[in-house]
Amino acid sequence: MGAKSAIEWTESTWNPLTGCTKISPGCKNCYAERMANRLKLMGQPNYVNGFELTLHESALELPLRWKKPQRIFVNSMSDLFHKRVPLEFILRMFDVMGQASWHQFQILTKRAERLEELSFRLPWHDNIWMGVSVENQDYTFRIDHLRRTGARTKFLSLEPLLGPLPRLNLDAIDWVIVGGESGPRARPMKPEWVIDIRDQCQSWGVPFFFKQWGGFNKKKTGRKLDGRTWDETPLRRAPGAHATRLAVGANAIAVASFPLPLVS
């Protein structure tokens, strides 16, 4: 039931969905697709469908069994706001997150338009952090969609960073994560792109988290910027208040769900 993760900015993963489809350049070398296909070849029951979008009903209530408070990355192997995910299933996941109030849940999507479209129908509990992925200047519009949602803590994942992002509007954004692409076909990330984003975050007073330089061997390239690591995160805030822009460090130990039957 438990497994470690290399995702530095979270503590656990929860995957009631697996599988996705590609919609923008950041998806080209998707790590989740590689992992899902590998797990299918290994005979893992959750991945008999490979990277086809699959709902895992039996995984819905897993966070309620995890009594230790932790930061949970929701659907690290999919996208909750994929057009084929039924609203009823999304609402059930939000209900579980609301019940498991001792955890912090981190949701990340590239489907920012659907996120905004459904936002008014979703119960935005204080412990739900909502983020969008932005890989280059062409997709900064996702930030505007995020800003118009009811999420109380909003964050950006600028990974894989594929180009410069000058003059970001970070109004109402509570956290920024930056990382380079990793893997055998990783596209390069220039240091000046990262430094500029870091400086923008400091100007806006937004916590900045540098995840990795990436490349073929991400362990070798590491995650130091200007001689140090940047592990800033928003602190837990009081109910009904905006996220506190005070940064603290974070470590990552992931807890994976056990194999579950698939529901098509």
VONUTOR-728258 format. One record per residue: y, x, z of N, C-alpha, C, CB in turn; residue number from 1. Coordinates in steps of 0.05 Angstrom, whole numbers, plus 5000, padded with zeros to 4 digits. Glycine has a CB too. Layout:
# VONUTOR-728258
nnorth|neast|nup|canorth|caeast|caup|cnorth|ceast|cup|cbnorth|cbeast|cbup|pos
Y|X|Z|Y|X|Z|Y|X|Z|Y|X|Z|NUM $
...
# end
This chain:
# VONUTOR-728258
nnorth|neast|nup|canorth|caeast|caup|cnorth|ceast|cup|cbnorth|cbeast|cbup|pos
4976|5016|5000|5000|5000|5000|5025|5017|5000|5000|4982|5024|1 $
5024|5041|5012|5047|5058|5013|5046|5081|4993|5051|5069|5041|2 $
5068|5089|4982|5069|5111|4963|5098|5123|4963|5061|5103|4935|3 $
5100|5149|4959|5126|5161|4958|5140|5157|4931|5124|5191|4964|4 $
5166|5159|4930|5181|5156|4906|5201|5178|4902|5196|5129|4906|5 $
5208|5184|4877|5228|5205|4872|5256|5193|4869|5220|5220|4846|6 $
5259|5167|4874|5285|5155|4871|5301|5161|4896|5282|5124|4867|7 $
5321|5178|4893|5335|5189|4916|5353|5168|4931|5352|5212|4907|8 $
5362|5148|4918|5382|5130|4930|5370|5104|4942|5402|5122|4909|9 $
5344|5103|4944|5331|5080|4957|5309|5089|4976|5320|5061|4935|10 $
5296|5070|4989|5275|5077|5007|5248|5064|5000|5282|5069|5035|11 $
5249|5042|4985|5225|5027|4978|5229|5014|4951|5217|5006|4999|12 $
5206|5007|4938|5208|4991|4914|5192|4966|4917|5197|5008|4890|13 $
5201|4945|4903|5188|4918|4904|5188|4907|4875|5203|4898|4924|14 $
5164|4902|4864|5162|4895|4836|5147|4869|4831|5148|4918|4822|15 $
5160|4846|4837|5148|4821|4829|5147|4817|4799|5163|4798|4842|16 $
5162|4834|4785|5162|4834|4755|5155|4863|4746|5189|4825|4743|17 $
5140|4864|4724|5137|4890|4711|5140|4885|4681|5109|4903|4717|18 $
5148|4906|4667|5152|4903|4638|5180|4895|4630|5132|4884|4626|19 $
5188|4903|4606|5215|4898|4597|5217|4901|4567|5236|4916|4612|20 $
5241|4898|4555|5246|4905|4527|5272|4921|4525|5248|4878|4510|21 $
5275|4936|4504|5298|4954|4502|5322|4940|4489|5291|4979|4485|22 $
5346|4945|4502|5370|4931|4492|5393|4950|4486|5378|4910|4511|23 $
5392|4975|4495|5414|4993|4490|5404|5022|4491|5436|4989|4512|24 $
5421|5042|4484|5412|5070|4481|5399|5081|4507|5434|5087|4474|25 $
5408|5072|4530|5396|5082|4555|5367|5076|4558|5411|5071|4578|26 $
5357|5056|4543|5329|5048|4544|5310|5065|4528|5326|5019|4536|27 $
5321|5082|4511|5305|5096|4491|5281|5110|4502|5322|5116|4476|28 $
5285|5125|4524|5263|5141|4536|5255|5130|4563|5271|5171|4538|29 $
5252|5104|4565|5249|5090|4590|5226|5101|4607|5243|5061|4585|30 $
5233|5110|4632|5212|5121|4650|5192|5100|4658|5225|5133|4675|31 $
5201|5075|4661|5184|5053|4670|5163|5047|4649|5200|5028|4677|32 $
5171|5049|4624|5152|5044|4602|5130|5065|4601|5166|5043|4575|33 $
5138|5090|4605|5119|5112|4605|5099|5108|4628|5133|5139|4608|34 $
5110|5102|4651|5093|5098|4675|5074|5074|4672|5110|5095|4700|35 $
5084|5052|4662|5068|5028|4658|5045|5033|4639|5085|5005|4648|36 $
5050|5047|4617|5029|5053|4598|5008|5072|4610|5040|5064|4572|37 $
5018|5091|4626|4999|5109|4639|4981|5094|4659|5015|5132|4653|38 $
4993|5076|4675|4978|5061|4694|4958|5042|4681|4997|5045|4712|39 $
4965|5032|4658|4947|5015|4643|4922|5031|4635|4960|5003|4618|40 $
4926|5055|4625|4904|5072|4617|4886|5080|4641|4914|5098|4603|41 $
4899|5081|4665|4884|5087|4689|4869|5063|4700|4903|5098|4710|42 $
4873|5040|4688|4859|5016|4697|4872|5002|4721|4832|5022|4704|43 $
4898|5007|4726|4912|4993|4748|4915|4963|4742|4940|5006|4753|44 $
4905|4945|4760|4905|4917|4754|4933|4905|4748|4894|4902|4777|45 $
4954|4916|4761|4981|4906|4756|4990|4911|4727|5000|4918|4775|46 $
4978|4929|4714|4988|4938|4688|4968|4934|4665|4996|4967|4689|47 $
4951|4914|4667|4933|4907|4645|4949|4899|4621|4913|4885|4653|48 $
4974|4889|4624|4991|4881|4602|5009|4904|4593|5008|4857|4610|49 $
5005|4928|4604|5022|4950|4597|5051|4944|4605|5020|4956|4567|50 $
5069|4947|4585|5097|4943|4591|5107|4915|4582|5114|4964|4578|51 $
5089|4897|4577|5096|4869|4571|5107|4856|4596|5072|4853|4559|52 $
5128|4840|4594|5139|4827|4617|5118|4810|4631|5164|4810|4609|53 $
5114|4815|4657|5093|4801|4672|5103|4794|4699|5067|4818|4674|54 $
5098|4769|4708|5106|4760|4735|5082|4764|4753|5115|4730|4734|55 $
5088|4774|4777|5067|4779|4798|5073|4761|4821|5067|4809|4806|56 $
5063|4737|4820|5068|4717|4841|5060|4727|4869|5052|4691|4835|57 $
5038|4741|4871|5028|4750|4897|5046|4771|4910|5000|4760|4895|58 $
5064|4783|4895|5081|4803|4906|5107|4792|4918|5089|4823|4884|59 $
5112|4766|4914|5138|4755|4922|5144|4759|4951|5138|4726|4915|60 $
5125|4756|4969|5132|4756|4997|5126|4783|5011|5116|4735|5011|61 $
5122|4804|4995|5116|4830|5007|5138|4839|5026|5113|4850|4985|62 $
5164|4837|5020|5184|4848|5039|5183|4834|5066|5211|4844|5027|63 $
5173|4810|5067|5172|4796|5093|5151|4809|5111|5165|4766|5089|64 $
5132|4824|5099|5111|4837|5115|5121|4865|5124|5086|4840|5099|65 $
5142|4875|5113|5152|4902|5120|5172|4898|5142|5165|4916|5095|66 $
5164|4904|5167|5180|4898|5190|5202|4920|5195|5163|4896|5214|67 $
5197|4944|5186|5217|4965|5189|5240|4961|5169|5204|4993|5186|68 $
5265|4959|5178|5288|4956|5160|5289|4979|5140|5314|4954|5176|69 $
5293|4972|5115|5294|4993|5094|5311|4984|5070|5266|5001|5085|70 $
5318|5003|5054|5333|4997|5030|5312|4994|5007|5354|5020|5023|71 $
5313|4972|4993|5292|4965|4974|5303|4962|4946|5277|4939|4983|72 $
5293|4977|4927|5300|4975|4899|5283|4953|4887|5296|5003|4884|73 $
5297|4932|4877|5283|4909|4867|5277|4912|4837|5300|4883|4871|74 $
5251|4910|4830|5243|4912|4802|5250|4939|4789|5255|4890|4786|75 $
5240|4960|4801|5244|4986|4789|5228|4989|4763|5234|5008|4808|76 $
5210|4970|4758|5193|4971|4733|5200|4948|4714|5164|4969|4741|77 $
5224|4936|4717|5231|4914|4700|5261|4908|4703|5215|4888|4707|78 $
5270|4885|4694|5298|4876|4696|5297|4846|4704|5314|4880|4669|79 $
5307|4841|4728|5306|4814|4739|5320|4793|4721|5318|4813|4766|80 $
5341|4802|4706|5356|4784|4690|5349|4784|4660|5386|4790|4693|81 $
5325|4794|4655|5314|4792|4627|5313|4762|4620|5285|4804|4626|82 $
5319|4756|4594|5321|4728|4586|5296|4712|4589|5330|4727|4557|83 $
5273|4726|4591|5247|4712|4594|5239|4707|4623|5226|4728|4580|84 $
5255|4716|4641|5248|4711|4670|5260|4684|4677|5260|4734|4688|85 $
5243|4665|4685|5253|4638|4692|5272|4639|4715|5230|4620|4698|86 $
5293|4622|4714|5312|4619|4736|5297|4612|4762|5333|4598|4730|87 $
5277|4595|4760|5262|4587|4784|5250|4612|4798|5240|4567|4777|88 $
5240|4631|4783|5228|4655|4794|5250|4673|4807|5213|4671|4773|89 $
5273|4675|4794|5295|4690|4805|5304|4678|4831|5319|4691|4785|90 $
5306|4651|4832|5314|4638|4857|5294|4643|4880|5317|4608|4852|91 $
5269|4643|4873|5248|4648|4893|5251|4677|4904|5220|4644|4882|92 $
5257|4696|4887|5262|4723|4896|5287|4725|4914|5265|4742|4872|93 $
5308|4711|4907|5332|4711|4923|5326|4698|4950|5355|4697|4909|94 $
5310|4678|4951|5303|4665|4976|5288|4684|4994|5285|4640|4970|95 $
5269|4700|4983|5255|4720|4999|5275|4741|5010|5233|4734|4983|96 $
5293|4750|4993|5313|4770|5002|5330|4759|5025|5330|4778|4979|97 $
5337|4733|5023|5352|4721|5044|5337|4719|5070|5361|4694|5036|98 $
5311|4712|5068|5294|4711|5092|5290|4738|5105|5267|4699|5085|99 $
5287|4759|5088|5283|4786|5098|5310|4800|5104|5266|4803|5078|100 $
5325|4788|5122|5352|4796|5126|5355|4824|5139|5366|4776|5144|101 $
5333|4835|5149|5334|4862|5161|5333|4884|5140|5311|4865|5181|102 $
5328|4877|5115|5327|4897|5094|5353|4896|5078|5303|4892|5075|103 $
5359|4917|5063|5380|4917|5042|5365|4918|5015|5400|4941|5045|104 $
5373|4899|4997|5360|4898|4971|5379|4907|4949|5350|4869|4965|105 $
5370|4925|4932|5386|4936|4910|5375|4926|4883|5387|4967|4911|106 $
5390|4910|4869|5382|4899|4843|5399|4913|4822|5386|4868|4842|107 $
5386|4921|4800|5399|4935|4778|5392|4922|4752|5392|4966|4778|108 $
5412|4917|4735|5406|4904|4710|5423|4916|4687|5411|4874|4712|109 $
5413|4913|4663|5429|4918|4639|5437|4892|4626|5413|4935|4619|110 $
5425|4870|4636|5432|4843|4625|5455|4831|4641|5407|4824|4627|111 $
5478|4844|4639|5501|4835|4655|5512|4808|4647|5523|4856|4653|112 $
5509|4800|4622|5518|4774|4613|5503|4752|4627|5516|4771|4583|113 $
5476|4754|4628|5460|4734|4642|5465|4734|4672|5430|4738|4635|114 $
5469|4758|4682|5476|4760|4711|5500|4743|4717|5480|4790|4718|115 $
5521|4747|4702|5546|4731|4707|5541|4702|4703|5569|4741|4690|116 $
5526|4695|4682|5521|4667|4675|5506|4652|4698|5504|4666|4650|117 $
5488|4666|4711|5472|4654|4732|5484|4657|4760|5444|4665|4732|118 $
5504|4674|4763|5515|4682|4789|5521|4658|4807|5539|4699|4785|119 $
5534|4637|4796|5543|4615|4812|5519|4599|4823|5561|4597|4797|120 $
5495|4603|4812|5472|4588|4821|5455|4604|4841|5454|4581|4797|121 $
5464|4629|4847|5448|4646|4864|5460|4649|4892|5446|4674|4851|122 $
5443|4649|4912|5453|4653|4940|5457|4682|4946|5433|4640|4961|123 $
5482|4691|4945|5488|4719|4949|5490|4726|4978|5515|4727|4935|124 $
5466|4731|4989|5464|4739|5017|5477|4767|5021|5435|4739|5027|125 $
5486|4771|5046|5501|4797|5052|5483|4821|5047|5510|4797|5080|126 $
5457|4819|5048|5440|4842|5046|5431|4847|5017|5415|4838|5063|127 $
5443|4834|4998|5436|4838|4969|5458|4854|4956|5432|4811|4955|128 $
5451|4878|4946|5470|4895|4931|5463|4891|4901|5467|4925|4939|129 $
5483|4886|4885|5479|4881|4857|5492|4903|4840|5490|4853|4849|130 $
5477|4914|4821|5488|4936|4804|5482|4932|4775|5476|4962|4813|131 $
5497|4946|4758|5493|4946|4729|5490|4975|4720|5515|4931|4714|132 $
5475|4979|4699|5472|5006|4687|5492|5009|4664|5443|5010|4676|133 $
5505|5032|4663|5524|5038|4642|5518|5066|4633|5553|5035|4651|134 $
5509|5070|4608|5502|5097|4598|5524|5111|4582|5478|5094|4582|135 $
5542|5095|4570|5564|5108|4555|5587|5088|4553|5555|5117|4527|136 $
5608|5096|4540|5633|5080|4539|5628|5053|4526|5654|5095|4523|137 $
5609|5050|4508|5604|5025|4494|5594|5003|4513|5584|5029|4472|138 $
5585|5010|4537|5573|4990|4554|5588|4986|4580|5544|4998|4560|139 $
5613|4995|4581|5629|4991|4605|5636|4962|4610|5655|5008|4604|140 $
5632|4945|4589|5637|4916|4592|5619|4904|4613|5633|4902|4565|141 $
5596|4917|4618|5578|4907|4638|5591|4907|4666|5552|4923|4639|142 $
5609|4926|4670|5623|4927|4696|5640|4902|4701|5641|4953|4697|143 $
5653|4892|4680|5669|4868|4682|5652|4844|4689|5685|4863|4656|144 $
5629|4842|4677|5611|4820|4683|5602|4821|4713|5585|4820|4665|145 $
5596|4845|4722|5588|4849|4750|5611|4841|4769|5580|4878|4755|146 $
5635|4849|4762|5658|4844|4779|5662|4814|4783|5683|4857|4767|147 $
5654|4798|4763|5659|4769|4765|5636|4754|4778|5663|4758|4737|148 $
5617|4768|4789|5595|4755|4804|5602|4751|4833|5569|4772|4801|149 $
5585|4736|4847|5589|4731|4875|5577|4752|4893|5579|4705|4882|150 $
5565|4773|4882|5553|4794|4898|5573|4806|4917|5540|4816|4880|151 $
5566|4810|4942|5585|4821|4961|5586|4851|4961|5577|4812|4989|152 $
5565|4864|4952|5565|4893|4948|5557|4899|4919|5545|4908|4968|153 $
5575|4912|4904|5571|4917|4876|5570|4947|4870|5594|4903|4859|154 $
5551|4955|4853|5549|4984|4848|5542|4989|4819|5527|4996|4866|155 $
5547|5014|4810|5542|5023|4783|5521|5044|4783|5568|5033|4770|156 $
5502|5043|4764|5484|5065|4759|5491|5076|4732|5454|5055|4760|157 $
5504|5099|4731|5512|5113|4707|5490|5133|4699|5540|5127|4709|158 $
5467|5122|4693|5443|5138|4687|5424|5123|4668|5428|5144|4713|159 $
5414|5136|4647|5421|5164|4640|5449|5165|4628|5401|5175|4620|160 $
5465|5183|4639|5493|5186|4629|5492|5200|4602|5511|5202|4649|161 $
5501|5186|4581|5498|5197|4553|5525|5204|4541|5484|5176|4536|162 $
5546|5201|4556|5572|5207|4545|5593|5205|4567|5579|5189|4522|163 $
5618|5214|4561|5639|5213|4581|5647|5184|4587|5664|5229|4571|164 $
5657|5179|4611|5666|5153|4619|5694|5156|4632|5647|5139|4639|165 $
5714|5162|4615|5741|5165|4626|5754|5139|4633|5759|5180|4605|166 $
5772|5139|4652|5789|5116|4659|5772|5092|4667|5807|5109|4636|167 $
5752|5096|4684|5736|5074|4694|5753|5056|4712|5711|5085|4709|168 $
5749|5030|4709|5762|5011|4728|5742|5006|4750|5770|4985|4714|169 $
5746|5017|4774|5728|5015|4796|5738|4995|4817|5724|5042|4809|170 $
5756|4978|4809|5765|4957|4827|5742|4938|4834|5788|4940|4814|171 $
5738|4934|4860|5717|4916|4871|5689|4929|4867|5717|4889|4857|172 $
5687|4954|4860|5662|4968|4859|5658|4985|4884|5660|4987|4833|173 $
5635|4983|4896|5630|4994|4923|5614|5020|4923|5616|4974|4940|174 $
5603|5027|4900|5585|5051|4899|5581|5059|4870|5558|5045|4914|175 $
5579|5085|4865|5573|5095|4838|5552|5116|4840|5599|5107|4825|176 $
5530|5113|4824|5508|5132|4822|5510|5145|4795|5480|5118|4827|177 $
5507|5171|4793|5506|5185|4767|5481|5202|4765|5532|5203|4764|178 $
5469|5202|4742|5445|5219|4738|5440|5224|4708|5421|5205|4750|179 $
5428|5248|4703|5420|5255|4676|5392|5245|4670|5422|5285|4672|180 $
5386|5243|4645|5360|5234|4636|5339|5256|4641|5360|5226|4606|181 $
5315|5247|4648|5293|5267|4653|5270|5260|4635|5285|5267|4683|182 $
5252|5279|4632|5228|5274|4616|5227|5291|4591|5227|5245|4608|183 $
5206|5289|4576|5201|5307|4553|5222|5304|4530|5174|5302|4541|184 $
5235|5281|4528|5255|5277|4507|5283|5273|4518|5247|5253|4490|185 $
5288|5284|4541|5313|5279|4555|5337|5289|4538|5313|5294|4582|186 $
5357|5272|4537|5382|5278|4524|5401|5292|4544|5395|5253|4511|187 $
5416|5312|4536|5432|5328|4555|5456|5313|4566|5442|5353|4541|188 $
5463|5320|4590|5487|5309|4603|5506|5332|4609|5480|5294|4630|189 $
5531|5330|4602|5550|5352|4605|5563|5351|4633|5572|5351|4584|190 $
5565|5375|4646|5577|5376|4673|5605|5363|4675|5579|5404|4682|191 $
5621|5366|4654|5648|5356|4655|5648|5325|4657|5664|5365|4631|192 $
5628|5312|4646|5626|5283|4648|5622|5275|4678|5603|5271|4631|193 $
5604|5290|4691|5598|5283|4719|5622|5289|4737|5573|5300|4728|194 $
5634|5312|4733|5657|5320|4749|5680|5300|4747|5667|5348|4742|195 $
5685|5290|4722|5706|5271|4718|5700|5245|4733|5709|5265|4688|196 $
5675|5236|4732|5668|5211|4746|5670|5215|4776|5639|5202|4739|197 $
5661|5238|4786|5664|5244|4814|5693|5243|4823|5652|5272|4821|198 $
5711|5255|4807|5739|5255|4813|5751|5227|4813|5754|5274|4794|199 $
5742|5211|4794|5752|5183|4792|5743|5168|4817|5741|5169|4767|200 $
5719|5172|4826|5709|5158|4850|5726|5166|4874|5679|5165|4855|201 $
5733|5192|4876|5749|5201|4899|5777|5188|4898|5751|5231|4899|202 $
5787|5185|4874|5814|5173|4871|5814|5143|4879|5824|5175|4842|203 $
5792|5130|4873|5789|5101|4880|5779|5097|4908|5771|5088|4860|204 $
5769|5118|4921|5757|5115|4948|5730|5102|4947|5775|5099|4965|205 $
5715|5107|4925|5688|5095|4922|5667|5116|4927|5685|5084|4893|206 $
5647|5111|4944|5625|5130|4949|5611|5138|4923|5605|5118|4968|207 $
5606|5164|4921|5594|5176|4896|5567|5189|4904|5613|5198|4884|208 $
5547|5182|4888|5520|5193|4893|5510|5206|4867|5500|5170|4901|209 $
5505|5233|4869|5495|5247|4846|5465|5250|4848|5509|5275|4843|210 $
5451|5237|4831|5421|5235|4833|5407|5260|4822|5412|5211|4818|211 $
5415|5269|4798|5401|5292|4785|5415|5300|4760|5371|5284|4779|212 $
5409|5326|4752|5418|5336|4726|5398|5327|4705|5421|5366|4726|213 $
5373|5324|4712|5353|5315|4693|5342|5337|4676|5364|5293|4676|214 $
5335|5330|4652|5323|5350|4634|5292|5348|4635|5332|5378|4640|215 $
5279|5366|4621|5250|5366|4620|5238|5371|4647|5240|5387|4600|216 $
5250|5389|4663|5241|5395|4690|5263|5389|4710|5231|5424|4692|217 $
5265|5364|4719|5287|5357|4736|5287|5371|4764|5287|5327|4741|218 $
5263|5379|4773|5262|5394|4798|5276|5421|4795|5233|5398|4807|219 $
5273|5433|4772|5285|5459|4767|5316|5457|4765|5274|5472|4741|220 $
5325|5436|4751|5354|5433|4747|5368|5423|4773|5360|5414|4724|221 $
5353|5409|4789|5363|5401|4815|5383|5379|4815|5374|5424|4829|222 $
5399|5377|4836|5418|5355|4839|5443|5364|4853|5405|5331|4854|223 $
5449|5390|4852|5474|5399|4864|5497|5399|4844|5470|5428|4875|224 $
5520|5391|4853|5545|5391|4837|5566|5406|4853|5554|5362|4831|225 $
5578|5426|4840|5597|5443|4854|5586|5455|4880|5623|5427|4860|226 $
5561|5463|4879|5548|5477|4901|5538|5460|4924|5567|5496|4912|227 $
5538|5434|4921|5529|5416|4943|5517|5391|4931|5552|5410|4962|228 $
5502|5376|4948|5492|5350|4941|5513|5329|4948|5465|5344|4954|229 $
5512|5307|4933|5531|5285|4938|5514|5260|4943|5551|5280|4914|230 $
5511|5252|4968|5494|5230|4976|5509|5207|4989|5473|5240|4996|231 $
5533|5203|4980|5550|5182|4992|5539|5154|4985|5579|5184|4982|232 $
5539|5136|5004|5530|5109|5000|5548|5090|5016|5500|5105|5008|233 $
5550|5065|5008|5565|5046|5024|5550|5040|5050|5570|5019|5009|234 $
5565|5038|5072|5552|5031|5097|5546|5001|5098|5570|5038|5121|235 $
5527|4993|5114|5522|4965|5119|5548|4953|5130|5498|4960|5138|236 $
5556|4930|5120|5581|4918|5128|5576|4893|5144|5599|4913|5104|237 $
5597|4883|5157|5595|4859|5172|5592|4835|5153|5621|4855|5189|238 $
5577|4814|5161|5573|4790|5144|5599|4779|5136|5556|4769|5159|239 $
5601|4772|5110|5625|4759|5099|5647|4778|5092|5635|4740|5118|240 $
5644|4804|5097|5665|4824|5091|5658|4839|5066|5669|4843|5115|241 $
5678|4853|5055|5673|4870|5032|5658|4895|5041|5699|4878|5017|242 $
5643|4907|5024|5628|4931|5031|5646|4953|5042|5612|4942|5007|243 $
5638|4966|5063|5654|4987|5075|5652|5012|5058|5645|4993|5104|244 $
5675|5023|5050|5675|5046|5033|5675|5072|5049|5699|5046|5014|245 $
5656|5074|5067|5652|5098|5083|5625|5109|5076|5655|5093|5113|246 $
5622|5134|5070|5598|5145|5059|5581|5159|5079|5604|5164|5036|247 $
5555|5156|5076|5535|5170|5093|5513|5180|5075|5524|5152|5116|248 $
5497|5199|5085|5475|5209|5070|5451|5190|5070|5466|5236|5080|249 $
5432|5193|5051|5409|5176|5050|5385|5193|5041|5413|5152|5032|250 $
5362|5187|5053|5337|5200|5044|5320|5179|5030|5321|5213|5068|251 $
5299|5187|5016|5283|5168|5001|5254|5170|5007|5288|5171|4971|252 $
5242|5149|5017|5213|5147|5019|5206|5119|5009|5203|5152|5049|253 $
5190|5117|4988|5185|5091|4976|5158|5080|4986|5184|5094|4946|254 $
5157|5054|4987|5133|5039|4994|5125|5022|4971|5137|5022|5020|255 $
5102|5027|4959|5093|5012|4936|5075|4990|4944|5079|5031|4916|256 $
5076|4968|4929|5058|4946|4935|5030|4952|4925|5068|4920|4922|257 $
5010|4939|4938|4982|4943|4930|4977|4927|4904|4963|4934|4953|258 $
4955|4934|4890|4949|4920|4865|4947|4889|4869|4924|4930|4853|259 $
4959|4875|4851|4959|4846|4854|4951|4832|4828|4987|4836|4861|260 $
4940|4808|4829|4932|4794|4804|4957|4787|4788|4917|4768|4811|261 $
4954|4786|4762|4976|4780|4744|4978|4751|4738|4973|4796|4718|262 $
5003|4742|4735|5007|4714|4727|5024|4715|4701|5022|4697|4749|263 $
5014|4705|4680|5028|4707|4654|5050|4686|4652|5008|4703|4631|264 $
# end
